[in-house]
């Protein structure tokens, strides 16, 4: 296949994935565990999405609904991140009781997933690193009346870097909502395209 054809195919795939993500997040009930079926290891150049969404994860739909709720309510979320010498401390809260409840539920679910090694990843470069090194991460979650305080630390410098980079990713989602999600999706597709060239 000629280089120009490969680029054209990659652009079409990128646009199609973006539309699928937008539609799925706009209608979370329509994005079941099998929606991304077939995107197993090796698909999309083996990028962060590869093998992350599949029908073997019955909690995927519920976690997607929480993500959707927080993305559309991002302007009601307040988030601060403190980089520690060995990790991070994040405070994510909302004055809206429903958004605060979604934050608490999402944080609890993600902490449980990390503990059990059940990865949930939507276009993140850092989550695979964190799950691969989950035994090196100490997580403490404190629920507040308006959300959650999370402290995550590690004695491994690579893991500390990944924790801090992931906190930036989440802060961008809290700040920009769906715009940040689509930006991450495009970046993921561009990375996959570069790997295939």
C-alpha positions in Angstrom: 0.0 0.0 0.0 1.3 3.4 -0.9 2.2 5.9 1.8 -0.6 8.3 0.7 -3.1 5.5 0.9 -2.0 4.5 4.4 -2.4 8.1 5.5 -5.9 8.3 4.0 -7.0 5.1 5.7 -5.6 6.3 9.0 -7.5 9.6 8.7 -10.7 7.8 7.9 -10.2 5.4 10.8 -9.4 8.4 13.1 -12.6 10.2 12.1 -14.7 7.1 12.5 -13.3 6.4 15.9 -13.9 10.0 17.0 -17.5 9.7 15.8 -17.9 6.4 17.6 -16.6 7.9 20.9 -18.7 11.0 20.6 -21.8 8.9 19.9 -21.0 6.4 22.7 -20.4 9.1 25.2 -23.5 11.1 24.1 -25.6 7.9 24.6 -23.8 5.9 27.3 -26.5 3.3 27.4 -25.7 2.5 23.7 -22.0 1.7 24.5 -22.1 -1.7 25.9 -19.2 -3.9 26.7 -19.1 -5.3 23.2 -19.1 -2.1 21.3 -15.4 -2.2 20.8 -15.3 -5.9 20.3 -12.6 -6.9 17.9 -10.2 -4.2 19.2 -7.9 -6.8 20.8 -4.2 -6.8 21.2 -2.5 -5.6 18.0 -5.4 -3.5 16.8 -4.7 0.2 16.4 -1.0 -0.4 16.3 -1.1 -1.9 19.8 -1.8 1.5 21.3 -3.4 2.2 24.7 -6.9 1.2 23.6 -5.7 -2.2 22.4 -7.4 -5.0 24.4 -8.8 -2.6 26.9 -12.5 -2.7 26.1 -14.0 -6.1 25.7 -17.1 -8.1 26.6 -15.3 -9.9 29.5 -15.7 -6.7 31.6 -19.3 -6.6 32.9 -18.7 -3.3 34.8 -17.5 -1.4 31.7 -21.0 0.1 30.9 -21.5 1.4 34.4 -18.0 2.9 34.5 -18.6 4.5 31.1 -21.8 6.1 32.4 -19.9 7.7 35.3 -17.2 9.0 32.9 -19.9 10.4 30.6 -21.7 12.1 33.6 -18.5 13.7 34.7 -17.4 14.8 31.2 -20.8 16.6 30.5 -20.6 18.1 34.0 -16.9 19.1 33.9 -17.7 22.7 34.5 -19.1 21.8 37.9 -15.9 19.9 39.0 -13.1 21.4 41.0 -9.8 19.6 41.0 -6.5 20.3 42.6 -3.3 18.2 42.2 -0.3 18.3 44.5 2.8 16.5 43.3 4.5 14.8 46.1 8.2 13.6 46.0 6.9 10.0 45.8 3.5 10.5 44.1 0.4 12.7 44.0 -2.5 13.9 46.1 -5.6 14.9 44.3 -8.8 16.6 45.5 -11.7 16.2 43.1 -15.0 17.7 44.3 -18.3 19.3 43.1 -20.9 21.5 44.8 -23.5 19.5 42.7 -24.6 16.5 44.8 -25.1 14.3 41.7 -21.7 15.1 40.3 -20.1 14.6 43.7 -21.7 11.2 43.9 -20.4 10.3 40.4 -16.9 11.4 41.5 -17.0 9.2 44.6 -18.3 6.2 42.6 -15.8 6.6 39.9 -12.8 7.0 42.2 -14.0 3.9 44.2 -14.4 1.9 41.0 -11.0 2.9 39.6 -9.3 2.1 42.9 -10.9 -1.3 42.9 -9.9 -1.9 39.3 -6.3 -1.0 40.1 -6.3 -3.3 43.1 -7.7 -6.2 41.0 -5.7 -5.4 37.8 -8.9 -4.9 35.7 -7.8 -2.1 33.4 -10.3 0.6 32.2 -8.7 2.8 29.7 -10.0 5.4 27.3 -7.1 6.8 25.3 -4.6 7.2 28.2 -0.9 6.7 27.7 -0.3 6.4 31.4 -2.9 3.9 32.6 -1.2 0.9 31.1 2.0 1.8 33.0 0.1 2.2 36.2 -1.7 -1.2 35.8 1.5 -3.0 34.9 3.1 -1.6 38.1 0.0 -1.7 40.4 1.9 -3.7 43.0 4.3 -0.7 43.4 1.5 1.8 44.1 0.0 2.6 47.5 -3.4 4.2 47.2 -5.4 5.9 49.9 -8.9 7.2 49.2 -10.8 9.6 51.5 -14.4 10.4 50.7 -15.5 14.0 51.4 -19.1 15.5 51.4 -18.3 16.8 47.9 -16.1 14.2 46.3 -12.8 12.4 46.9 -9.2 12.9 48.0 -6.8 10.4 46.6 -3.2 9.9 47.6 -1.1 7.6 45.5 2.6 6.9 46.2 5.4 4.7 45.0 9.0 4.0 45.6 9.6 3.5 41.8 10.6 6.7 40.0 9.0 5.5 36.7 5.7 4.9 38.5 5.8 8.3 40.3 6.3 9.9 36.8 3.3 8.0 35.5 1.1 8.9 38.5 1.9 12.6 38.0 1.3 12.4 34.3 -2.0 10.6 34.8 -3.1 13.3 37.2 -2.5 15.9 34.5 -4.6 13.8 32.0 -7.5 13.6 34.5 -7.2 17.4 35.3 -7.5 18.1 31.5 -10.6 16.0 31.3 -12.1 17.8 34.3 -11.2 21.2 32.8 -12.2 20.6 29.2 -14.7 17.7 29.3 -15.5 16.1 25.9 -13.0 18.4 24.1 -10.2 16.7 26.1 -11.6 13.3 25.4 -11.7 13.9 21.7 -8.2 15.4 21.8 -6.9 12.2 23.6 -8.7 10.0 21.0 -7.0 11.9 18.1 -3.6 11.7 19.8 -4.1 8.0 20.3 -4.9 7.5 16.6 -2.0 9.6 15.5 0.3 7.5 17.6 -1.1 4.3 16.2 -0.6 5.7 12.7 3.0 6.5 13.4 3.6 3.0 14.6 2.2 1.5 11.4 4.3 3.6 9.1 
